[in-house]
Amino acid sequence: MAIYTATNAKQELSSEIENYGATIESLRDRLGEYADTSLPVYNGDIISEWQLMPIAYDGRGIEEFGLPAEPTVYSLMLGDLYAYYYDLLTIALDELESETN
């Protein structure tokens, strides 16, 4: 599994606009859903993706969302990945918006 990238995010959002008629506003409202569904499921993939994400996101999950109810190494990594993916999606959506203006 390859790490989720800004290119992946932009392609995913662009596809929603082209194939389903989504608007920038509707996509912005659902960025959290896109970040969530992009998260890896298997522990090995969680570890691999977490190791490849920028170090600046290490600990961001706790900073932004607090500790999960039952914290595990994997849930902490997923929090960091969620913050990273959300930022990638936000950047991609901002780029799509500027391209349409």
N, C-alpha and C positions, 0 to 999 in steps of 0.2 A: 504494500500500500504506500503510495506516495503522499507526501504532505500536501494538505490543502493550500492552494496558493491564491494570490490575487487574480491570476488568470482564470483559475477554476471558478472563483467567485463571480468574476465578471461574465464568464460564459453562462453560468447558471442563471444569473439575473437577466442577462440579455435574452436568453431562451424564454424566460417567463414573459418578457415583454413581447417578443416576436410570436411565440406560439400560443399564448393564452391571453394576450391583450392587457397584461398587468401594467399598472402605471407606476411611476417613480414613487409616488406617495404611498400606494398600497404595498409596494415592496419594502419601503422604509418602515412601515408599520409591522412588517413580518420578518424583519432581519433576525430577530431572536430565534424564530422558528427555523430559518435557513441555517443559522449557526448550529443549532441543536441537532438538526438532521444530518449535518456534515460531520459530526463527531464520530470517531471510530468506536466500534462496539467491543471488539476483542482486546483483551489485556495486552497482548503482544503489539497490536496496532496502536493502542494508546501510548505505550512506552515509546515505540518507534517515532510516532508523530511528535510526541512531547520532546524527545531528544533533538528533533530537527527544527522545532520552532525557535524563534529568536529568544535569547536568554532574558531579554527585557520582560518577557511575559511570565517568567518563573515567579510564582507567588501572586500573580495578578488575580487569580480566582478568589483567593482568600481576601485580598484587598478590596475587591469589588463586590463580592457576594457573601463573605464571611465563611465560616466553617460549615460544611455539610452536616446534617443531623448525625450521621454515622461516618465520620471521616476515615477514608482509606487512602493509601497512596494513589490508587487509581482515580478516586473521586476528586482528589486534589489536582491531579494532572488534567482531568477532564475540565475542571474549572478554569485552569490556565488556558487550555486549548479553546474553550468556549470564548474567552475574552479575546484571544488571538483571532479566531475565525470571525467574530463579530466585527472586529476592527477591519479585517480584510474585506468583509462584505460592505462595510460602510464606505471604505475607500473606493471599491469597485462601483458602488451605486453613485457616489459623487462623480466619478469619471463618466459614467453613462449619462448622468444628468447634464454634465457640461457638454457632452457630445451632441445632445439633442437640442441644446440652446444655441 
